[in-house]
Amino acid sequence: MEDFTDVTYEVDNGLAWITINRPERYNSFRARTVDELVFSFKRAWGSDEVGAIALTGAGDKAFCTGGDQKQRKETGDYGPSASGLFEIDSLHRVIRDVPKPTIAAVNGFAIGGGHVLHLLCDLTIAVESARFGQNGPRVGSFDAGFGTGLMARAIGEKRAREIWFLCRQYSAEQAVEWGLANKVVPAGQLHAEVRAWADEILKLSPTALKVIKQSFNTDTEHFAGIGQLAYSSLKMFGETEEANEGITAFNEKRAPDFSPYRGN
């Protein structure tokens, strides 16, 4: 993993820390980032040293802000990947399927695709300054499947629709109240709190935890198929003028004008 550029991976007493290391881009992900994340989760999956996994972002501003919109504007996609595919679906799958508890350590903004990543983790611990929300409809994008259905299961239909239809940002305290997060801690205590939760997990039967996690996942597994359909639609939608208006406005730091497309 010496050739990694976007992600760091380390194991500390049974806890694997996977860190998105792009603070200059608010830990947004490009295709290479996603490849490295998938590899890191698989490495933790196969390691006898690891009993719990923490996902976080470098720095103190962002956990992850989703797809790198600057990259998307520059090249029309999220850059090159090892397979030639943008493996975001594979990332979602491995976070769900890895048979070890995953903890999102939300150290700042968890927005858009980054919000979906924390949602997919089994547990979420956030700093007091963390902000949660979706951004897709603002930039001409969306994340259906787990990003919608799983969220509705977690917090209810009305709240999930509010998050997607208004694209507001929510505080860490609001996230806990709604069921999006488990606990809020001061910024300086995030790693220690994750460590404490991991230590409790590491005392438990790994096989029992695996089966329990798989049991929880079974109830929402059909969202994977919906997500596949959504990715197919998103690829086509991304080539439209409407989607281009969203990404152009984002990079020009102005409000998008989607009014010409309301009759579609």
Secondary structure, DSSP 8 states (H G I E B T S, - for coil): -TT-SSEEEEEETTEEEEEE--GGGTT-B-HHHHHHHHHHHHHHHH-TT-SEEEEEESTTTEEE-SB-HHHHHHHSSS---SSSS-THHHHHHHHHHSSS-EEEEE-SEEETHHHHHHHHSSEEEEETT-EEE--HHHHT----TIIIIIHHHHH-HHHHHHHHHH---EEHHHHHHHTS-SEEE-GGGHHHHHHHHHHHHHTS-HHHHHHHHHHHHHTTTTHHHHHHHHHHHHHHHTTSHHHHHHHHHHHTTS----GGGTT-
